Amino acid sequence: MFGCSVLALGTAVFKPGIQGTLVQSIRKETSSVGWGTFYMVVNIGGFLGPPLAHFLYGISWPAVFYGCAAIVSLNFLMLFTYKEVPAGGDQTGTPWTIFKTTCINMARPWWLVPAAGTAIIFSFLLPIPNIGRMIIIAVSLGLLVIRTTRVGAFIWLMSGFWLMFMQLFDMLPNFIVDWVDSSMIVQALSLPGWMTDVQPRGTMITQEWMINANSGLIVICVIFVSYLVARMRRLTAILFGMTIASAGLIFAGFTMSGYLCILGIMMFSVGEMLASPKMNEYLGVIAPEGQKALYMGYANIPLAIGWSYGSLMGGEVYDKMGDKANLSLRYLADKFGITIDSTRESIAAKLQTAGLSIDRATQTASDVFVQGEGVARTKATEFLGTISGMDAAQVTTTLWNTYHPYELWYQFAGIGFVSAIGIAIYAHFAHKWHPKDI
């Protein structure tokens, strides 16, 4: 936790300064391509990072962290080429005044923001039922929505988009490993071993390279897309992007086909290219003089809100609806009566009923049995294949058809669509606030 906090502090100092430099260095007429270029550079790192991490944890887990720290340290060399850009406006103030200014920009009265944030944090720390936690969150967010400012409304709406957005990187990798069959792509393209992973179902593309279709497409296309939408209203581009990305998330997860999963990821990427750079661009354009970097800091608030709650929500949802091992345990209980209360002897008896010899049934039961769990979660899927006589691909298909894990994407895409509707309403009123070129 301490290490993560130090990393977060460094990012909080570093990133808004970079974004503030950019927003002070481009004109309104060139801001679309400027932010597109920035997003391209970010995704070059996003493209190289996952396969590099995959290589490094082949050495050891500490090597991943040492390697990342070394790469981040390369920025010290680049800082020698940095030319200071005047920030403009009044640069006086204390951390308290900046915090208060931020809260004033989010809601009125300003103290609603820290009060609501504190209430939500404590709702997760206190041992209270989920219904009580949801009531606290709903009331806190409701007060913020009622008393929000224009900038605050935009940030709350974008938080819903980022909650949906981050599931591509947090939950889809697990979904790909558990459910997606990309073996046909491996065979068709004769992919090298460093891009693949041998699984019981066959040789698959590693989830890192599947997800990399996102950053790879962005690196290639984002400047061109930014140029095409340069004359489009920024909020309109964000609206289209949120809608396309939400649809792409469903498309990536509604089937076990590797081809369609990659197609969905690429569809999501098109939406991302429209929405994400335009969010930074919009905040940069509407920021008052002297507060450009501050508003670039605000651009990270939706990511923080969406990612933090999205991680909690996504973990719980995937655990119940998508995790293959847990669904295997559920299937074993539903079809074979093997539960957490089962004994080693009863499991062996079930295996004998399924046709295994006494010796093999006894040995298999001993291998998978854990006191208080019945069948060990880590061995549940393999054991299901043994007792049912199905191979790994048949087990996966059976679980898919029985429990429909693809349905978990609907609620996250729904949040994205609701956020898009909110942006549409916001844009309707924003047209009265802003000049036509915003």
TORKOL-4160 file (C-alpha; in steps of 0.2 Angstrom, whole numbers, padded with zeros to 4 digits, m for minus):
438
<pt num="1" X="0000" Y="0000" Z="0000"/>
<pt num="2" X="0014" Y="0012" Z="0004"/>
<pt num="3" X="0023" Y="0008" Z="m0013"/>
<pt num="4" X="0006" Y="0011" Z="m0022"/>
<pt num="5" X="0004" Y="0027" Z="m0013"/>
<pt num="6" X="0021" Y="0034" Z="m0018"/>
<pt num="7" X="0018" Y="0028" Z="m0036"/>
<pt num="8" X="0001" Y="0038" Z="m0036"/>
<pt num="9" X="0009" Y="0053" Z="m0028"/>
<pt num="10" X="0023" Y="0054" Z="m0042"/>
<pt num="11" X="0010" Y="0051" Z="m0055"/>
<pt num="12" X="m0001" Y="0065" Z="m0048"/>
<pt num="13" X="0014" Y="0077" Z="m0049"/>
<pt num="14" X="0020" Y="0071" Z="m0066"/>
<pt num="15" X="0005" Y="0068" Z="m0077"/>
<pt num="16" X="m0004" Y="0085" Z="m0075"/>
<pt num="17" X="0012" Y="0094" Z="m0078"/>
<pt num="18" X="0014" Y="0085" Z="m0095"/>
<pt num="19" X="m0004" Y="0088" Z="m0099"/>
<pt num="20" X="m0003" Y="0106" Z="m0094"/>
<pt num="21" X="0012" Y="0109" Z="m0104"/>
<pt num="22" X="0003" Y="0102" Z="m0119"/>
<pt num="23" X="m0013" Y="0112" Z="m0117"/>
<pt num="24" X="m0003" Y="0128" Z="m0115"/>
<pt num="25" X="0007" Y="0124" Z="m0131"/>
<pt num="26" X="m0007" Y="0121" Z="m0143"/>
<pt num="27" X="m0020" Y="0132" Z="m0151"/>
<pt num="28" X="m0039" Y="0129" Z="m0151"/>
<pt num="29" X="m0038" Y="0125" Z="m0169"/>
<pt num="30" X="m0025" Y="0112" Z="m0167"/>
<pt num="31" X="m0030" Y="0104" Z="m0151"/>
<pt num="32" X="m0039" Y="0089" Z="m0159"/>
<pt num="33" X="m0023" Y="0083" Z="m0168"/>
<pt num="34" X="m0012" Y="0088" Z="m0153"/>
<pt num="35" X="m0022" Y="0078" Z="m0141"/>
<pt num="36" X="m0022" Y="0064" Z="m0153"/>
<pt num="37" X="m0003" Y="0064" Z="m0154"/>
<pt num="38" X="m0002" Y="0064" Z="m0135"/>
<pt num="39" X="m0014" Y="0049" Z="m0135"/>
<pt num="40" X="m0004" Y="0040" Z="m0148"/>
<pt num="41" X="0012" Y="0042" Z="m0138"/>
<pt num="42" X="0003" Y="0036" Z="m0122"/>
<pt num="43" X="m0003" Y="0020" Z="m0131"/>
<pt num="44" X="0015" Y="0016" Z="m0138"/>
<pt num="45" X="0019" Y="0013" Z="m0120"/>
<pt num="46" X="0003" Y="0004" Z="m0118"/>
<pt num="47" X="0007" Y="m0007" Z="m0133"/>
<pt num="48" X="0025" Y="m0012" Z="m0127"/>
<pt num="49" X="0021" Y="m0013" Z="m0108"/>
<pt num="50" X="0010" Y="m0029" Z="m0107"/>
<pt num="51" X="0022" Y="m0040" Z="m0118"/>
<pt num="52" X="0037" Y="m0033" Z="m0109"/>
<pt num="53" X="0029" Y="m0038" Z="m0092"/>
<pt num="54" X="0025" Y="m0055" Z="m0099"/>
<pt num="55" X="0043" Y="m0057" Z="m0103"/>
<pt num="56" X="0049" Y="m0050" Z="m0087"/>
<pt num="57" X="0038" Y="m0061" Z="m0076"/>
<pt num="58" X="0045" Y="m0076" Z="m0085"/>
<pt num="59" X="0061" Y="m0071" Z="m0076"/>
<pt num="60" X="0053" Y="m0067" Z="m0059"/>
<pt num="61" X="0040" Y="m0056" Z="m0052"/>
<pt num="62" X="0052" Y="m0043" Z="m0044"/>
<pt num="63" X="0060" Y="m0042" Z="m0062"/>
<pt num="64" X="0043" Y="m0034" Z="m0068"/>
<pt num="65" X="0044" Y="m0020" Z="m0055"/>
<pt num="66" X="0063" Y="m0017" Z="m0057"/>
<pt num="67" X="0061" Y="m0016" Z="m0076"/>
<pt num="68" X="0046" Y="m0004" Z="m0075"/>
<pt num="69" X="0055" Y="0007" Z="m0062"/>
<pt num="70" X="0070" Y="0007" Z="m0074"/>
<pt num="71" X="0059" Y="0012" Z="m0089"/>
<pt num="72" X="0051" Y="0026" Z="m0079"/>
<pt num="73" X="0068" Y="0033" Z="m0075"/>
<pt num="74" X="0072" Y="0036" Z="m0093"/>
<pt num="75" X="0061" Y="0051" Z="m0091"/>
<pt num="76" X="0075" Y="0059" Z="m0081"/>
<pt num="77" X="0085" Y="0060" Z="m0097"/>
<pt num="78" X="0071" Y="0067" Z="m0107"/>
<pt num="79" X="0069" Y="0081" Z="m0094"/>
<pt num="80" X="0085" Y="0089" Z="m0100"/>
<pt num="81" X="0076" Y="0093" Z="m0116"/>
<pt num="82" X="0061" Y="0100" Z="m0108"/>
<pt num="83" X="0058" Y="0119" Z="m0110"/>
<pt num="84" X="0047" Y="0127" Z="m0097"/>
<pt num="85" X="0030" Y="0134" Z="m0103"/>
<pt num="86" X="0023" Y="0149" Z="m0094"/>
<pt num="87" X="0007" Y="0143" Z="m0085"/>
<pt num="88" X="m0001" Y="0160" Z="m0086"/>
<pt num="89" X="m0013" Y="0167" Z="m0072"/>
<pt num="90" X="m0011" Y="0168" Z="m0054"/>
<pt num="91" X="0001" Y="0154" Z="m0047"/>
<pt num="92" X="0000" Y="0158" Z="m0029"/>
<pt num="93" X="m0010" Y="0147" Z="m0017"/>
<pt num="94" X="m0008" Y="0133" Z="m0004"/>
<pt num="95" X="m0013" Y="0115" Z="m0006"/>
<pt num="96" X="m0028" Y="0119" Z="0005"/>
<pt num="97" X="m0034" Y="0133" Z="m0007"/>
<pt num="98" X="m0031" Y="0122" Z="m0022"/>
<pt num="99" X="m0041" Y="0108" Z="m0014"/>
<pt num="100" X="m0055" Y="0121" Z="m0010"/>
<pt num="101" X="m0055" Y="0128" Z="m0027"/>
<pt num="102" X="m0057" Y="0110" Z="m0034"/>
<pt num="103" X="m0072" Y="0107" Z="m0023"/>
<pt num="104" X="m0080" Y="0123" Z="m0028"/>
<pt num="105" X="m0078" Y="0118" Z="m0046"/>
<pt num="106" X="m0086" Y="0102" Z="m0043"/>
<pt num="107" X="m0101" Y="0106" Z="m0032"/>
<pt num="108" X="m0109" Y="0120" Z="m0022"/>
<pt num="109" X="m0108" Y="0121" Z="m0007"/>
<pt num="110" X="m0090" Y="0115" Z="m0009"/>
<pt num="111" X="m0090" Y="0105" Z="0007"/>
<pt num="112" X="m0102" Y="0092" Z="m0001"/>
<pt num="113" X="m0087" Y="0084" Z="m0011"/>
<pt num="114" X="m0076" Y="0079" Z="0004"/>
<pt num="115" X="m0091" Y="0075" Z="0014"/>
<pt num="116" X="m0098" Y="0063" Z="0001"/>
<pt num="117" X="m0081" Y="0056" Z="m0003"/>
<pt num="118" X="m0078" Y="0052" Z="0016"/>
<pt num="119" X="m0095" Y="0044" Z="0017"/>
<pt num="120" X="m0092" Y="0033" Z="0002"/>
<pt num="121" X="m0075" Y="0028" Z="0008"/>
<pt num="122" X="m0081" Y="0024" Z="0026"/>
<pt num="123" X="m0095" Y="0014" Z="0018"/>
<pt num="124" X="m0082" Y="0002" Z="0012"/>
<pt num="125" X="m0072" Y="0001" Z="0028"/>
<pt num="126" X="m0086" Y="m0001" Z="0040"/>
<pt num="127" X="m0094" Y="m0019" Z="0043"/>
<pt num="128" X="m0111" Y="m0015" Z="0036"/>
<pt num="129" X="m0123" Y="m0025" Z="0025"/>
<pt num="130" X="m0122" Y="m0021" Z="0006"/>
<pt num="131" X="m0139" Y="m0013" Z="0006"/>
<pt num="132" X="m0133" Y="m0001" Z="0019"/>
<pt num="133" X="m0117" Y="0003" Z="0009"/>
<pt num="134" X="m0127" Y="0005" Z="m0007"/>
<pt num="135" X="m0139" Y="0018" Z="0002"/>
<pt num="136" X="m0124" Y="0028" Z="0008"/>
<pt num="137" X="m0117" Y="0028" Z="m0010"/>
<pt num="138" X="m0133" Y="0033" Z="m0018"/>
<pt num="139" X="m0137" Y="0047" Z="m0006"/>
<pt num="140" X="m0119" Y="0054" Z="m0007"/>
<pt num="141" X="m0119" Y="0053" Z="m0026"/>
<pt num="142" X="m0137" Y="0060" Z="m0026"/>
<pt num="143" X="m0132" Y="0075" Z="m0016"/>
<pt num="144" X="m0117" Y="0078" Z="m0028"/>
<pt num="145" X="m0128" Y="0077" Z="m0043"/>
<pt num="146" X="m0141" Y="0089" Z="m0037"/>
<pt num="147" X="m0128" Y="0102" Z="m0031"/>
<pt num="148" X="m0116" Y="0099" Z="m0045"/>
<pt num="149" X="m0108" Y="0112" Z="m0056"/>
<pt num="150" X="m0105" Y="0111" Z="m0075"/>
<pt num="151" X="m0088" Y="0105" Z="m0073"/>
<pt num="152" X="m0093" Y="0093" Z="m0059"/>
<pt num="153" X="m0108" Y="0086" Z="m0070"/>
<pt num="154" X="m0095" Y="0082" Z="m0084"/>
<pt num="155" X="m0083" Y="0074" Z="m0072"/>
<pt num="156" X="m0097" Y="0063" Z="m0064"/>
<pt num="157" X="m0104" Y="0058" Z="m0081"/>
<pt num="158" X="m0086" Y="0053" Z="m0087"/>
<pt num="159" X="m0083" Y="0043" Z="m0072"/>
<pt num="160" X="m0097" Y="0031" Z="m0078"/>
<pt num="161" X="m0088" Y="0029" Z="m0094"/>
<pt num="162" X="m0072" Y="0026" Z="m0086"/>
<pt num="163" X="m0080" Y="0013" Z="m0075"/>
<pt num="164" X="m0085" Y="0004" Z="m0090"/>
<pt num="165" X="m0069" Y="0008" Z="m0100"/>
<pt num="166" X="m0057" Y="0000" Z="m0087"/>
<pt num="167" X="m0066" Y="m0017" Z="m0088"/>
<pt num="168" X="m0057" Y="m0020" Z="m0105"/>
<pt num="169" X="m0040" Y="m0020" Z="m0095"/>
<pt num="170" X="m0046" Y="m0027" Z="m0078"/>
<pt num="171" X="m0059" Y="m0040" Z="m0083"/>
<pt num="172" X="m0057" Y="m0045" Z="m0101"/>
<pt num="173" X="m0040" Y="m0052" Z="m0099"/>
<pt num="174" X="m0047" Y="m0065" Z="m0086"/>
<pt num="175" X="m0062" Y="m0068" Z="m0098"/>
<pt num="176" X="m0050" Y="m0071" Z="m0113"/>
<pt num="177" X="m0040" Y="m0084" Z="m0103"/>
<pt num="178" X="m0056" Y="m0093" Z="m0097"/>
<pt num="179" X="m0067" Y="m0093" Z="m0112"/>
<pt num="180" X="m0060" Y="m0086" Z="m0128"/>
<pt num="181" X="m0054" Y="m0098" Z="m0141"/>
<pt num="182" X="m0041" Y="m0090" Z="m0152"/>
<pt num="183" X="m0032" Y="m0106" Z="m0158"/>
<pt num="184" X="m0039" Y="m0104" Z="m0176"/>
<pt num="185" X="m0030" Y="m0087" Z="m0176"/>
<pt num="186" X="m0014" Y="m0095" Z="m0170"/>
<pt num="187" X="m0015" Y="m0108" Z="m0184"/>
<pt num="188" X="m0020" Y="m0096" Z="m0198"/>
<pt num="189" X="m0006" Y="m0084" Z="m0194"/>
<pt num="190" X="0007" Y="m0096" Z="m0188"/>
<pt num="191" X="0010" Y="m0085" Z="m0173"/>
<pt num="192" X="0027" Y="m0087" Z="m0164"/>
<pt num="193" X="0028" Y="m0095" Z="m0147"/>
<pt num="194" X="0031" Y="m0078" Z="m0138"/>
<pt num="195" X="0014" Y="m0073" Z="m0143"/>
<pt num="196" X="0005" Y="m0089" Z="m0138"/>
<pt num="197" X="0001" Y="m0099" Z="m0123"/>
<pt num="198" X="m0002" Y="m0118" Z="m0122"/>
<pt num="199" X="m0018" Y="m0122" Z="m0113"/>
<pt num="200" X="m0028" Y="m0138" Z="m0111"/>
<pt num="201" X="m0040" Y="m0131" Z="m0124"/>
<pt num="202" X="m0026" Y="m0129" Z="m0137"/>
<pt num="203" X="m0013" Y="m0116" Z="m0141"/>
<pt num="204" X="m0020" Y="m0098" Z="m0138"/>
<pt num="205" X="m0015" Y="m0080" Z="m0141"/>
<pt num="206" X="m0009" Y="m0074" Z="m0124"/>
<pt num="207" X="m0022" Y="m0061" Z="m0116"/>
<pt num="208" X="m0008" Y="m0048" Z="m0117"/>
<pt num="209" X="m0007" Y="m0048" Z="m0136"/>
<pt num="210" X="m0026" Y="m0050" Z="m0138"/>
<pt num="211" X="m0028" Y="m0034" Z="m0127"/>
<pt num="212" X="m0014" Y="m0026" Z="m0137"/>
<pt num="213" X="m0026" Y="m0025" Z="m0152"/>
<pt num="214" X="m0033" Y="m0010" Z="m0143"/>
<pt num="215" X="m0017" Y="0000" Z="m0141"/>
<pt num="216" X="m0010" Y="m0005" Z="m0157"/>
<pt num="217" X="m0025" Y="0001" Z="m0167"/>
<pt num="218" X="m0024" Y="0017" Z="m0157"/>
<pt num="219" X="m0006" Y="0020" Z="m0161"/>
<pt num="220" X="m0009" Y="0018" Z="m0180"/>
<pt num="221" X="m0026" Y="0027" Z="m0181"/>
<pt num="222" X="m0028" Y="0040" Z="m0168"/>
<pt num="223" X="m0020" Y="0055" Z="m0176"/>
<pt num="224" X="m0030" Y="0051" Z="m0192"/>
<pt num="225" X="m0046" Y="0050" Z="m0182"/>
<pt num="226" X="m0042" Y="0065" Z="m0172"/>
<pt num="227" X="m0040" Y="0075" Z="m0189"/>
<pt num="228" X="m0057" Y="0068" Z="m0195"/>
<pt num="229" X="m0066" Y="0074" Z="m0180"/>
<pt num="230" X="m0057" Y="0091" Z="m0178"/>
<pt num="231" X="m0072" Y="0101" Z="m0184"/>
<pt num="232" X="m0084" Y="0091" Z="m0174"/>
<pt num="233" X="m0091" Y="0097" Z="m0158"/>
<pt num="234" X="m0080" Y="0090" Z="m0144"/>
<pt num="235" X="m0095" Y="0084" Z="m0134"/>
<pt num="236" X="m0103" Y="0076" Z="m0149"/>
<pt num="237" X="m0087" Y="0066" Z="m0152"/>
<pt num="238" X="m0087" Y="0061" Z="m0134"/>
<pt num="239" X="m0105" Y="0055" Z="m0136"/>
<pt num="240" X="m0101" Y="0045" Z="m0151"/>
<pt num="241" X="m0086" Y="0037" Z="m0143"/>
<pt num="242" X="m0094" Y="0032" Z="m0127"/>
<pt num="243" X="m0108" Y="0024" Z="m0137"/>
<pt num="244" X="m0097" Y="0014" Z="m0149"/>
<pt num="245" X="m0085" Y="0009" Z="m0135"/>
<pt num="246" X="m0100" Y="0002" Z="m0124"/>
<pt num="247" X="m0106" Y="m0008" Z="m0139"/>
<pt num="248" X="m0088" Y="m0014" Z="m0143"/>
<pt num="249" X="m0087" Y="m0021" Z="m0125"/>
<pt num="250" X="m0102" Y="m0031" Z="m0127"/>
<pt num="251" X="m0096" Y="m0037" Z="m0144"/>
<pt num="252" X="m0079" Y="m0042" Z="m0137"/>
<pt num="253" X="m0087" Y="m0053" Z="m0124"/>
<pt num="254" X="m0103" Y="m0061" Z="m0131"/>
<pt num="255" X="m0094" Y="m0075" Z="m0140"/>
<pt num="256" X="m0080" Y="m0087" Z="m0137"/>
<pt num="257" X="m0073" Y="m0083" Z="m0155"/>
<pt num="258" X="m0056" Y="m0076" Z="m0155"/>
<pt num="259" X="m0059" Y="m0067" Z="m0171"/>
<pt num="260" X="m0075" Y="m0058" Z="m0164"/>
<pt num="261" X="m0067" Y="m0054" Z="m0148"/>
<pt num="262" X="m0053" Y="m0045" Z="m0157"/>
<pt num="263" X="m0066" Y="m0037" Z="m0168"/>
<pt num="264" X="m0075" Y="m0031" Z="m0152"/>
<pt num="265" X="m0058" Y="m0024" Z="m0145"/>
<pt num="266" X="m0055" Y="m0014" Z="m0161"/>
<pt num="267" X="m0073" Y="m0007" Z="m0161"/>
<pt num="268" X="m0070" Y="m0002" Z="m0143"/>
<pt num="269" X="m0054" Y="0006" Z="m0148"/>
<pt num="270" X="m0063" Y="0017" Z="m0161"/>
<pt num="271" X="m0074" Y="0023" Z="m0147"/>
<pt num="272" X="m0059" Y="0026" Z="m0136"/>
<pt num="273" X="m0051" Y="0036" Z="m0149"/>
<pt num="274" X="m0066" Y="0048" Z="m0150"/>
<pt num="275" X="m0070" Y="0049" Z="m0132"/>
<pt num="276" X="m0054" Y="0049" Z="m0122"/>
<pt num="277" X="m0043" Y="0062" Z="m0131"/>
<pt num="278" X="m0058" Y="0073" Z="m0133"/>
<pt num="279" X="m0061" Y="0073" Z="m0114"/>
<pt num="280" X="m0044" Y="0080" Z="m0111"/>
<pt num="281" X="m0046" Y="0092" Z="m0125"/>
<pt num="282" X="m0063" Y="0098" Z="m0119"/>
<pt num="283" X="m0057" Y="0102" Z="m0101"/>
<pt num="284" X="m0041" Y="0110" Z="m0108"/>
<pt num="285" X="m0052" Y="0122" Z="m0119"/>
<pt num="286" X="m0065" Y="0127" Z="m0106"/>
<pt num="287" X="m0051" Y="0129" Z="m0092"/>
<pt num="288" X="m0049" Y="0147" Z="m0086"/>
<pt num="289" X="m0032" Y="0155" Z="m0090"/>
<pt num="290" X="m0020" Y="0150" Z="m0076"/>
<pt num="291" X="m0029" Y="0134" Z="m0072"/>
<pt num="292" X="m0025" Y="0124" Z="m0087"/>
<pt num="293" X="m0014" Y="0111" Z="m0077"/>
<pt num="294" X="m0027" Y="0111" Z="m0063"/>
<pt num="295" X="m0041" Y="0106" Z="m0075"/>
<pt num="296" X="m0029" Y="0093" Z="m0083"/>
<pt num="297" X="m0028" Y="0086" Z="m0065"/>
<pt num="298" X="m0047" Y="0085" Z="m0065"/>
<pt num="299" X="m0046" Y="0074" Z="m0081"/>
<pt num="300" X="m0039" Y="0061" Z="m0070"/>
<pt num="301" X="m0054" Y="0061" Z="m0057"/>
<pt num="302" X="m0066" Y="0052" Z="m0068"/>
<pt num="303" X="m0052" Y="0038" Z="m0071"/>
<pt num="304" X="m0049" Y="0037" Z="m0052"/>
<pt num="305" X="m0068" Y="0036" Z="m0048"/>
<pt num="306" X="m0072" Y="0024" Z="m0062"/>
<pt num="307" X="m0057" Y="0013" Z="m0059"/>
<pt num="308" X="m0058" Y="0012" Z="m0040"/>
<pt num="309" X="m0077" Y="0007" Z="m0039"/>
<pt num="310" X="m0076" Y="m0002" Z="m0056"/>
<pt num="311" X="m0062" Y="m0013" Z="m0048"/>
<pt num="312" X="m0073" Y="m0018" Z="m0033"/>
<pt num="313" X="m0088" Y="m0020" Z="m0044"/>
<pt num="314" X="m0079" Y="m0030" Z="m0058"/>
<pt num="315" X="m0071" Y="m0041" Z="m0046"/>
<pt num="316" X="m0087" Y="m0046" Z="m0037"/>
<pt num="317" X="m0096" Y="m0048" Z="m0054"/>
<pt num="318" X="m0083" Y="m0059" Z="m0062"/>
<pt num="319" X="m0081" Y="m0069" Z="m0047"/>
<pt num="320" X="m0100" Y="m0074" Z="m0047"/>
<pt num="321" X="m0104" Y="m0074" Z="m0066"/>
<pt num="322" X="m0088" Y="m0076" Z="m0076"/>
<pt num="323" X="m0074" Y="m0086" Z="m0066"/>
<pt num="324" X="m0073" Y="m0103" Z="m0074"/>
<pt num="325" X="m0066" Y="m0111" Z="m0058"/>
<pt num="326" X="m0081" Y="m0105" Z="m0048"/>
<pt num="327" X="m0093" Y="m0110" Z="m0061"/>
<pt num="328" X="m0085" Y="m0127" Z="m0062"/>
<pt num="329" X="m0088" Y="m0129" Z="m0043"/>
<pt num="330" X="m0106" Y="m0123" Z="m0046"/>
<pt num="331" X="m0109" Y="m0136" Z="m0060"/>
<pt num="332" X="m0101" Y="m0150" Z="m0049"/>
<pt num="333" X="m0114" Y="m0145" Z="m0035"/>
<pt num="334" X="m0128" Y="m0144" Z="m0047"/>
<pt num="335" X="m0125" Y="m0160" Z="m0057"/>
<pt num="336" X="m0115" Y="m0171" Z="m0047"/>
<pt num="337" X="m0119" Y="m0166" Z="m0029"/>
<pt num="338" X="m0101" Y="m0162" Z="m0024"/>
<pt num="339" X="m0101" Y="m0147" Z="m0012"/>
<pt num="340" X="m0090" Y="m0139" Z="0001"/>
<pt num="341" X="m0097" Y="m0152" Z="0013"/>
<pt num="342" X="m0091" Y="m0167" Z="0003"/>
<pt num="343" X="m0078" Y="m0179" Z="0010"/>
<pt num="344" X="m0064" Y="m0187" Z="0001"/>
<pt num="345" X="m0073" Y="m0203" Z="0002"/>
<pt num="346" X="m0089" Y="m0197" Z="m0006"/>
<pt num="347" X="m0079" Y="m0188" Z="m0020"/>
<pt num="348" X="m0070" Y="m0205" Z="m0023"/>
<pt num="349" X="m0087" Y="m0214" Z="m0024"/>
<pt num="350" X="m0094" Y="m0201" Z="m0036"/>
<pt num="351" X="m0079" Y="m0204" Z="m0047"/>
<pt num="352" X="m0082" Y="m0223" Z="m0047"/>
<pt num="353" X="m0100" Y="m0220" Z="m0052"/>
<pt num="354" X="m0093" Y="m0210" Z="m0066"/>
<pt num="355" X="m0083" Y="m0226" Z="m0072"/>
<pt num="356" X="m0066" Y="m0223" Z="m0064"/>
<pt num="357" X="m0057" Y="m0238" Z="m0056"/>
<pt num="358" X="m0056" Y="m0239" Z="m0037"/>
<pt num="359" X="m0037" Y="m0234" Z="m0037"/>
<pt num="360" X="m0039" Y="m0220" Z="m0049"/>
<pt num="361" X="m0054" Y="m0213" Z="m0041"/>
<pt num="362" X="m0046" Y="m0214" Z="m0024"/>
<pt num="363" X="m0030" Y="m0205" Z="m0031"/>
<pt num="364" X="m0040" Y="m0192" Z="m0040"/>
<pt num="365" X="m0050" Y="m0188" Z="m0024"/>
<pt num="366" X="m0035" Y="m0186" Z="m0014"/>
<pt num="367" X="m0027" Y="m0174" Z="m0027"/>
<pt num="368" X="m0042" Y="m0162" Z="m0027"/>
<pt num="369" X="m0049" Y="m0163" Z="m0010"/>
<pt num="370" X="m0047" Y="m0149" Z="0002"/>
<pt num="371" X="m0055" Y="m0149" Z="0019"/>
<pt num="372" X="m0069" Y="m0136" Z="0020"/>
<pt num="373" X="m0069" Y="m0134" Z="0002"/>
<pt num="374" X="m0073" Y="m0151" Z="m0006"/>
<pt num="375" X="m0064" Y="m0149" Z="m0022"/>
<pt num="376" X="m0050" Y="m0136" Z="m0023"/>
<pt num="377" X="m0055" Y="m0121" Z="m0033"/>
<pt num="378" X="m0039" Y="m0122" Z="m0043"/>
<pt num="379" X="m0042" Y="m0140" Z="m0048"/>
<pt num="380" X="m0061" Y="m0138" Z="m0051"/>
<pt num="381" X="m0061" Y="m0136" Z="m0070"/>
<pt num="382" X="m0049" Y="m0151" Z="m0073"/>
<pt num="383" X="m0059" Y="m0162" Z="m0061"/>
<pt num="384" X="m0075" Y="m0158" Z="m0069"/>
<pt num="385" X="m0068" Y="m0164" Z="m0085"/>
<pt num="386" X="m0062" Y="m0180" Z="m0076"/>
<pt num="387" X="m0079" Y="m0184" Z="m0068"/>
<pt num="388" X="m0089" Y="m0179" Z="m0083"/>
<pt num="389" X="m0078" Y="m0187" Z="m0097"/>
<pt num="390" X="m0077" Y="m0171" Z="m0106"/>
<pt num="391" X="m0061" Y="m0163" Z="m0113"/>
<pt num="392" X="m0056" Y="m0146" Z="m0109"/>
<pt num="393" X="m0065" Y="m0138" Z="m0124"/>
<pt num="394" X="m0081" Y="m0147" Z="m0120"/>
<pt num="395" X="m0081" Y="m0142" Z="m0102"/>
<pt num="396" X="m0079" Y="m0124" Z="m0107"/>
<pt num="397" X="m0093" Y="m0125" Z="m0119"/>
<pt num="398" X="m0104" Y="m0134" Z="m0107"/>
<pt num="399" X="m0101" Y="m0120" Z="m0093"/>
<pt num="400" X="m0104" Y="m0107" Z="m0106"/>
<pt num="401" X="m0121" Y="m0114" Z="m0112"/>
<pt num="402" X="m0126" Y="m0117" Z="m0094"/>
<pt num="403" X="m0122" Y="m0101" Z="m0085"/>
<pt num="404" X="m0120" Y="m0088" Z="m0099"/>
<pt num="405" X="m0105" Y="m0079" Z="m0092"/>
<pt num="406" X="m0106" Y="m0067" Z="m0107"/>
<pt num="407" X="m0121" Y="m0059" Z="m0098"/>
<pt num="408" X="m0109" Y="m0050" Z="m0086"/>
<pt num="409" X="m0104" Y="m0037" Z="m0099"/>
<pt num="410" X="m0122" Y="m0031" Z="m0101"/>
<pt num="411" X="m0122" Y="m0021" Z="m0084"/>
<pt num="412" X="m0105" Y="m0013" Z="m0088"/>
<pt num="413" X="m0110" Y="m0008" Z="m0106"/>
<pt num="414" X="m0127" Y="m0002" Z="m0098"/>
<pt num="415" X="m0117" Y="0010" Z="m0087"/>
<pt num="416" X="m0108" Y="0016" Z="m0103"/>
<pt num="417" X="m0124" Y="0019" Z="m0112"/>
<pt num="418" X="m0132" Y="0028" Z="m0097"/>
<pt num="419" X="m0116" Y="0039" Z="m0096"/>
<pt num="420" X="m0118" Y="0043" Z="m0115"/>
<pt num="421" X="m0136" Y="0048" Z="m0113"/>
<pt num="422" X="m0131" Y="0059" Z="m0099"/>
<pt num="423" X="m0117" Y="0067" Z="m0110"/>
<pt num="424" X="m0131" Y="0070" Z="m0123"/>
<pt num="425" X="m0141" Y="0079" Z="m0111"/>
<pt num="426" X="m0126" Y="0089" Z="m0105"/>
<pt num="427" X="m0121" Y="0093" Z="m0122"/>
<pt num="428" X="m0139" Y="0100" Z="m0126"/>
<pt num="429" X="m0137" Y="0113" Z="m0112"/>
<pt num="430" X="m0118" Y="0116" Z="m0115"/>
<pt num="431" X="m0122" Y="0122" Z="m0132"/>
<pt num="432" X="m0130" Y="0137" Z="m0124"/>
<pt num="433" X="m0114" Y="0140" Z="m0113"/>
<pt num="434" X="m0100" Y="0138" Z="m0125"/>
<pt num="435" X="m0096" Y="0146" Z="m0142"/>
<pt num="436" X="m0099" Y="0135" Z="m0157"/>
<pt num="437" X="m0081" Y="0130" Z="m0159"/>
<pt num="438" X="m0081" Y="0121" Z="m0142"/>
